[in-house]
Amino acid sequence: MRILHISKAKSWRGGERQVSNLLESLSDKEDCVNYFLCRKDSELNERIDTLLKFSHKGSFFSWIFKVREICKENNIDLIHAHESKGHTISILACAFFLKIPVIVTRRVVFPVKGMLSKLKYKKTKKVICISNAVKQEMLKVVEEKSTEIISSAISINKFDNLDNATFEFLNNTKIKVGYVAALSPEKDHYTFLMTAKKVLQKNTNIIFYIIGDGKLSNEIQRTINELDLNESVKMVGFIKNINELIIQLDYLLFTSKFEGLGSTVLDFFLAKKPVVATNSLGVKDLIKDGHTGFLCDKGNYQDLARKLLLLVNNDELKEQIVSNAYEFVKSKFSLKTLGEEHYNFYKSII
């Protein structure tokens, strides 16, 4: 099998990390040759090192011709698109020049809007959904037989043998609660801040960190100022070596409104850090309330604060939840599982 993977994403977020994980998980499949096409100016181009990688920079239409060129020169059997623009390019390349099936991974729970976008999915051989929540949204556009659920995955050894990196902004005398997410509306940093304010009324030995970048950076900082939280909430921006930071945090407070799955939750599970989160659709596939973490209604900062303080004040409960979450992520979300499921899925199509 010869698979061409395409991502036109420039940034490095959960979806791009999963592309990297997938290529790694398929590397030991001798009869599955994986090619990868990405932007020249992307984080994926910087981070993924393979002899079968192509990078491209040019107009939208030049990407279509680049896909045609790679597919014809390498006898590609299947195109796997990993985000919306790459999906569109693949569908058009195959509509005009190629007779190759296209599949796409859908990671978000936002509705598919517009007739052209809906048509694009109808022309797709299969849609891989990373959670039940994503599948339910896609069933509004395609038939159930055109969907497949394959969850995201995580490298089980990613936190082994990490250097103790120095982060000057970390306060090592207080309990550290983090939120790793893009600074975008659906991540609901306002609820994170309101939860912090509520928690600090009960326990001042806690400090909160907002990790990530995005268009809402200035707005979030203004809210921090308005809530008088400057001493207890720190915005630290994008951290490239995020694994080295995660192992130095104590808790994840995850307040997203809409989440396809929530791969950040898996990171904290694996790092043996307790998670308190909102029941943002896909996250419900990961957190069983009171067993692998705590779930609260979206926007309910009072309940989020109560459950975070419950963990802070109960070491036995915290250790039990951490243990449950760690065993859960190891058994269900390994790279080996990711590779096997995709490998078998590709075979069933080709």
C-alpha positions as CSV (number, residue, x, y, z in Angstrom):
1,M,0.0,0.0,0.0
2,R,1.2,3.5,-0.9
3,I,-0.5,6.2,1.2
4,L,-0.2,10.0,0.6
5,H,-0.9,12.0,3.8
6,I,-1.6,15.7,3.3
7,S,-1.8,18.5,5.8
8,K,-1.7,22.2,4.8
9,A,-1.7,23.3,8.5
10,K,1.0,25.9,9.4
11,S,0.7,25.7,13.2
12,W,1.4,23.0,15.8
13,R,-1.8,22.0,17.6
14,G,-3.4,18.7,18.6
15,G,-4.3,17.7,15.1
16,E,-0.7,18.2,13.8
17,R,0.7,16.3,16.7
18,Q,-1.6,13.4,15.8
19,V,-0.4,13.4,12.2
20,S,3.1,13.0,13.6
21,N,2.0,10.2,15.9
22,L,0.3,8.4,13.0
23,L,3.3,8.5,10.7
24,E,5.4,7.2,13.6
25,S,3.0,4.4,14.4
26,L,2.9,3.2,10.8
27,S,6.7,3.2,10.4
28,D,7.1,-0.5,11.1
29,K,4.5,-1.6,8.5
30,E,6.8,-2.8,5.7
31,D,3.9,-3.2,3.2
32,C,2.5,0.3,4.0
33,V,4.6,3.1,2.5
34,N,3.7,6.5,3.7
35,Y,4.4,9.7,1.9
36,F,3.7,13.1,3.5
37,L,3.0,16.5,1.9
38,C,3.0,19.7,4.0
39,R,3.7,23.4,3.9
40,K,7.3,24.5,3.7
41,D,6.7,27.1,6.4
42,S,4.9,24.7,8.8
43,E,5.8,23.3,12.1
44,L,5.1,19.8,10.6
45,N,7.9,20.4,8.1
46,E,10.3,21.3,10.9
47,R,9.3,18.4,13.2
48,I,8.7,15.5,10.9
49,D,11.9,13.9,9.5
50,T,11.3,11.3,6.8
51,L,12.8,10.6,3.4
52,L,9.3,10.4,1.9
53,K,8.3,13.9,2.9
54,F,7.4,16.6,0.4
55,S,7.1,20.3,1.3
56,H,5.4,22.8,-0.9
57,K,4.8,26.5,-1.1
58,G,2.6,28.1,-3.7
59,S,-1.0,28.9,-4.8
60,F,-4.0,26.8,-4.0
61,F,-4.0,25.4,-7.6
62,S,-0.3,24.6,-7.5
63,W,-1.1,22.3,-4.6
64,I,-3.5,20.4,-6.7
65,F,-0.9,19.9,-9.4
66,K,1.7,18.9,-6.7
67,V,-0.7,16.2,-5.4
68,R,-1.2,14.9,-9.0
69,E,2.6,14.8,-9.5
70,I,3.3,12.9,-6.3
71,C,0.5,10.4,-6.9
72,K,1.5,9.6,-10.5
73,E,5.2,9.4,-9.8
74,N,4.8,7.2,-6.7
75,N,1.7,5.1,-7.7
76,I,-0.3,6.2,-4.7
77,D,-3.2,4.0,-3.7
78,L,-5.0,6.2,-1.2
79,I,-4.9,9.9,-0.1
80,H,-5.4,10.6,3.6
81,A,-6.2,14.3,4.3
82,H,-5.7,15.5,7.8
83,E,-7.4,19.0,7.8
84,S,-9.9,21.0,5.8
85,K,-7.7,22.7,3.1
86,G,-5.7,19.5,2.4
87,H,-9.1,17.7,2.1
88,T,-10.3,20.2,-0.5
89,I,-7.1,20.0,-2.5
90,S,-7.2,16.2,-2.5
91,I,-10.9,16.0,-3.6
92,L,-10.2,18.4,-6.5
93,A,-7.0,16.7,-7.6
94,C,-8.9,13.4,-7.7
95,A,-12.0,14.9,-9.4
96,F,-9.9,16.3,-12.3
97,F,-6.8,14.2,-12.6
98,L,-6.7,11.0,-10.5
99,K,-8.8,8.0,-9.7
100,I,-7.7,7.5,-6.2
101,P,-9.9,7.2,-3.1
102,V,-9.7,10.1,-0.6
103,I,-10.3,9.7,3.2
104,V,-10.2,12.4,5.8
105,T,-9.8,12.6,9.5
106,R,-12.3,14.9,11.2
107,R,-11.2,16.1,14.6
108,V,-13.6,18.9,15.5
109,V,-17.3,18.9,16.5
110,F,-18.2,22.1,14.7
111,P,-21.0,21.7,12.1
112,V,-20.0,21.3,8.4
113,K,-21.3,24.6,6.9
114,G,-22.1,25.4,3.3
115,M,-23.1,23.3,0.3
116,L,-19.5,23.0,-1.1
117,S,-18.2,21.7,2.2
118,K,-21.0,19.2,2.5
119,L,-20.4,18.1,-1.1
120,K,-16.7,17.7,-0.3
121,Y,-17.5,15.2,2.4
122,K,-20.0,13.3,0.2
123,K,-17.3,12.8,-2.4
124,T,-15.0,11.4,0.3
125,K,-14.6,7.6,0.5
126,K,-14.6,7.5,4.3
127,V,-14.5,10.0,7.2
128,I,-12.4,9.0,10.2
129,C,-13.9,10.5,13.4
130,I,-11.8,10.7,16.5
131,S,-14.7,10.4,18.9
132,N,-18.4,9.6,19.1
133,A,-19.1,13.3,19.4
134,V,-17.4,14.0,16.1
135,K,-19.2,11.0,14.4
136,Q,-22.6,12.3,15.6
137,E,-21.9,15.7,13.9
138,M,-20.7,14.0,10.7
139,L,-23.8,11.9,10.5
140,K,-25.7,15.1,9.6
141,V,-23.7,15.1,6.4
142,V,-22.8,11.6,5.4
143,E,-24.2,8.1,5.9
144,E,-23.0,6.0,8.9
145,K,-21.3,3.5,6.5
146,S,-19.1,6.3,5.4
147,T,-17.7,6.9,8.9
148,E,-15.2,5.2,11.1
149,I,-14.1,6.0,14.7
150,I,-10.4,5.9,15.3
151,S,-9.3,7.8,18.4
152,S,-6.2,9.9,18.7
153,A,-3.2,8.4,20.4
154,I,-0.2,9.2,22.5
155,S,3.3,8.0,22.7
156,I,3.3,6.0,25.9
157,N,7.0,6.7,26.6
158,K,6.9,10.4,25.9
159,F,7.5,11.4,29.5
160,D,10.3,9.0,30.1
161,N,13.8,10.3,30.7
162,L,12.9,14.0,30.2
163,D,15.4,16.6,31.3
164,N,14.3,18.8,34.1
165,A,14.0,21.9,31.9
166,T,14.1,25.3,33.7
167,F,11.0,27.5,33.2
168,E,11.7,30.8,34.9
169,F,8.0,31.7,35.2
170,L,7.2,28.6,37.3
171,N,6.5,29.1,41.0
172,N,7.8,26.1,42.8
173,T,6.4,26.9,46.2
174,K,2.7,26.7,45.1
175,I,0.4,24.2,43.6
176,K,0.5,24.7,39.9
177,V,-2.7,24.4,37.8
178,G,-2.3,24.6,34.0
179,Y,-4.5,24.9,30.9
180,V,-2.7,24.0,27.6
181,A,-4.9,25.2,24.7
182,A,-5.0,27.7,21.9
183,L,-6.3,31.1,22.9
184,S,-9.5,30.8,20.9
185,P,-13.2,31.3,21.8
186,E,-14.2,27.6,22.1
187,K,-11.5,27.0,24.8
188,D,-13.4,29.3,27.1
189,H,-10.6,30.9,29.1
190,Y,-13.1,33.1,30.9
191,T,-14.5,30.1,32.7
192,F,-10.9,29.1,33.6
193,L,-10.3,32.5,35.1
194,M,-13.6,32.5,37.0
195,T,-12.7,29.1,38.4
196,A,-9.3,30.4,39.5
197,K,-10.9,33.3,41.3
198,K,-13.3,31.0,43.1
199,V,-10.5,28.6,44.1
200,L,-8.3,31.4,45.4
201,Q,-11.0,32.4,47.8
202,K,-10.5,29.1,49.5
203,N,-6.8,28.4,48.9
204,T,-4.2,31.0,48.1
205,N,-1.4,28.5,47.8
206,I,-2.3,27.8,44.2
207,I,-1.1,29.5,41.0
208,F,-2.6,29.1,37.5
209,Y,-0.9,29.0,34.1
210,I,-2.4,29.7,30.7
211,I,-0.2,28.0,28.1
212,G,-0.7,28.7,24.4
213,D,-1.1,31.5,21.9
214,G,-3.9,32.8,19.7
215,K,-6.0,35.8,18.8
216,L,-7.6,36.2,22.2
217,S,-4.3,36.8,24.0
218,N,-4.9,40.6,24.7
219,E,-8.6,40.0,25.7
220,I,-7.6,37.3,28.2
221,Q,-5.0,39.5,29.7
222,R,-7.5,42.3,30.1
223,T,-9.8,39.9,31.9
224,I,-7.0,38.8,34.2
225,N,-6.5,42.5,35.1
226,E,-10.2,43.2,35.6
227,L,-10.5,40.2,37.9
228,D,-7.4,41.3,39.9
229,L,-5.7,38.0,39.2
230,N,-2.3,39.2,38.0
231,E,-0.4,37.7,41.0
232,S,-2.1,34.3,40.7
233,V,-2.7,33.7,36.9
234,K,0.2,33.8,34.5
235,M,0.0,33.8,30.7
236,V,3.2,32.1,29.3
237,G,2.5,31.8,25.6
238,F,3.4,28.9,23.3
239,I,5.8,26.4,24.8
240,K,7.6,24.2,22.2
241,N,8.9,21.7,24.7
242,I,5.5,21.3,26.3
243,N,6.1,17.8,27.7
244,E,8.9,19.2,29.9
245,L,6.4,21.7,31.3
246,I,3.5,19.3,31.8
247,I,5.6,17.1,34.1
248,Q,6.2,20.1,36.4
249,L,2.5,21.1,36.7
250,D,0.3,19.5,39.3
251,Y,-3.2,19.7,37.7
252,L,-5.0,20.3,34.4
253,L,-8.0,22.5,34.5
254,F,-9.6,22.0,31.0
255,T,-12.6,24.4,30.4
256,S,-13.2,24.0,26.7
257,K,-16.8,24.3,25.3
258,F,-16.2,22.2,22.1
259,E,-13.7,19.4,21.9
260,G,-13.4,16.7,19.3
261,L,-11.6,14.5,21.8
262,G,-9.1,16.5,23.9
263,S,-5.6,15.0,23.4
264,T,-4.2,17.4,26.0
265,V,-6.3,15.4,28.6
266,L,-4.4,12.2,27.4
267,D,-1.1,14.0,28.0
268,F,-1.9,14.8,31.6
269,F,-3.3,11.2,32.1
270,L,0.0,9.8,31.0
271,A,2.0,12.3,33.0
272,K,0.0,11.2,36.1
273,K,-1.5,14.6,36.7
274,P,-5.2,14.9,37.8
275,V,-7.7,16.4,35.4
276,V,-10.8,18.5,36.1
277,A,-12.6,19.3,32.8
278,T,-15.9,20.4,31.3
279,N,-18.1,17.9,29.6
280,S,-17.2,19.2,26.1
281,L,-18.5,16.5,23.9
282,G,-15.4,14.4,22.9
283,V,-13.9,14.7,26.4
284,K,-16.7,12.5,27.7
285,D,-15.0,9.6,25.8
286,L,-12.0,10.1,28.1
287,I,-13.2,11.1,31.5
288,K,-15.5,9.0,33.6
289,D,-16.5,11.3,36.3
290,G,-14.9,10.4,39.6
291,H,-12.9,7.6,38.1
292,T,-10.4,9.0,35.5
293,G,-11.0,12.6,36.4
294,F,-13.8,15.0,37.2
295,L,-16.4,16.4,34.7
296,C,-18.4,19.5,35.2
297,D,-21.0,21.3,33.0
298,K,-19.6,23.8,30.6
299,G,-19.2,27.2,32.1
300,N,-19.9,26.0,35.6
301,Y,-16.9,27.5,37.4
302,Q,-18.4,26.9,40.8
303,D,-18.4,23.2,40.3
304,L,-15.0,23.2,38.6
305,A,-13.6,25.0,41.6
306,R,-15.3,22.7,44.0
307,K,-13.9,19.5,42.3
308,L,-10.4,21.0,41.9
309,L,-10.3,21.8,45.6
310,L,-11.6,18.3,46.4
311,L,-8.6,16.8,44.7
312,V,-6.2,19.3,46.2
313,N,-7.4,18.4,49.7
314,N,-7.7,14.6,49.3
315,D,-4.4,12.9,48.4
316,E,-6.0,9.4,48.5
317,L,-8.7,10.3,46.0
318,K,-6.1,12.1,43.8
319,E,-3.8,9.1,43.7
320,Q,-6.7,6.7,42.8
321,I,-7.9,8.9,39.9
322,V,-4.4,9.4,38.6
323,S,-3.8,5.6,38.7
324,N,-7.1,4.9,36.9
325,A,-6.4,7.5,34.2
326,Y,-2.9,6.2,33.6
327,E,-4.0,2.6,33.1
328,F,-6.9,3.8,30.8
329,V,-4.6,5.8,28.5
330,K,-2.0,3.0,28.3
331,S,-4.6,0.4,27.3
332,K,-6.7,2.4,24.9
333,F,-4.6,5.2,23.3
334,S,-1.1,3.8,22.4
335,L,0.6,4.5,19.1
336,K,0.6,0.8,18.5
337,T,-3.2,0.8,18.6
338,L,-3.3,3.9,16.4
339,G,-1.1,2.3,13.8
340,E,-2.9,-1.1,13.7
341,E,-6.3,0.5,13.4
342,H,-5.3,2.8,10.5
343,Y,-3.3,0.0,8.8
344,N,-6.4,-2.3,8.8
345,F,-8.6,0.6,7.8
346,Y,-6.4,1.4,4.8
347,K,-6.4,-2.3,3.7
348,S,-10.2,-2.5,3.9
349,I,-10.4,0.4,1.4
350,I,-7.6,-0.5,-1.0
